[in-house]
Amino acid sequence: MMRFVIPVLFGSAFIAGGVTKSARAQQTPRSERAEHPRIAAAIRELEDAIRYMETAPHDFGGYKAEALQSSRQALHDLRLALAYRARQDNKR
């Protein structure tokens, strides 16, 4: 009986290792958000701030256009950072 248990245990460990590597190989920018919750929160906050500024009736002392442009650029860069991280994780 013991002769069959040991190969099964080693086989299970081998399969589990493959599953872990396979799951890691499927990282996406969306799954990276779960890995980096502060970046995900910053993206949500920037999206909300952009929506607010776009609909605001005032120009915030002339800074609205620049603030919108900078916020959109920051949002773009954060998304690129998550995409980069996903590509790096997929290389492992």
Secondary structure, DSSP 4 states (H G I P E B T S, - for coil): -HHHHHHHHHHHHHHHHHHHHHHHTT--HHHHHHH-HHHHHHHHHHHHHHHHHHH-SS-GGGTHHHHHHHHHHHHHHHHHHHHHHHHHHHH-
